[in-house]
Amino acid sequence: MSLYVPTKTTMNNPLRGLLAGAAAYKWGGGCFGTIIVFLLVYWLLGSC
C-alpha cells in the first residue's frame, strides 16, 4: 500500500507575473522601485 504525498505546488507563472506586475504598478515609486517591487513580489509568490 502506497500513500500519496502531494508535492509542493507553486503558483501558475502567468498569474504570478500578472499579480507581481499589478503590485509593482501600484506600489512602485519610479523605475528602479517598480523593478525591485516586481522582483520581490514575484519571488514571494513563488515561495507560497
PLY file of the C-alpha trace (Angstrom):
ply
format ascii 1.0
element vertex 48
property float x
property float y
property float z
element edge 47
property int vertex1
property int vertex2
end_header
0.00 0.00 0.00
1.47 3.33 -1.00
0.50 6.71 0.31
0.12 9.66 -1.99
2.24 12.56 -0.82
1.44 15.71 -2.77
4.40 17.76 -3.86
4.65 21.44 -3.20
2.68 23.31 -5.82
3.74 26.73 -6.96
1.61 29.47 -8.38
0.99 29.43 -12.11
3.68 31.56 -13.82
1.41 33.82 -15.92
-0.82 34.53 -12.93
2.23 35.07 -10.75
3.66 37.58 -13.24
0.35 39.37 -13.58
-0.07 39.78 -9.82
3.55 40.87 -9.40
3.13 43.41 -12.21
-0.04 44.80 -10.65
1.68 45.14 -7.28
4.71 46.81 -8.87
2.46 49.24 -10.75
0.58 50.09 -7.55
3.48 50.27 -5.07
6.50 51.06 -7.23
7.87 54.56 -6.87
9.72 55.21 -10.11
11.57 52.94 -12.49
14.03 51.33 -10.08
11.44 50.94 -7.29
8.98 49.28 -9.64
11.56 46.71 -10.72
12.51 45.97 -7.11
8.85 45.60 -6.04
8.14 43.35 -9.04
11.07 41.06 -8.27
10.22 40.92 -4.57
6.54 40.10 -5.11
7.37 37.60 -7.88
9.77 35.81 -5.53
7.29 35.84 -2.64
4.50 34.43 -4.79
6.80 31.68 -5.96
7.53 30.61 -2.41
3.90 30.28 -1.35
0 1
1 2
2 3
3 4
4 5
5 6
6 7
7 8
8 9
9 10
10 11
11 12
12 13
13 14
14 15
15 16
16 17
17 18
18 19
19 20
20 21
21 22
22 23
23 24
24 25
25 26
26 27
27 28
28 29
29 30
30 31
31 32
32 33
33 34
34 35
35 36
36 37
37 38
38 39
39 40
40 41
41 42
42 43
43 44
44 45
45 46
46 47
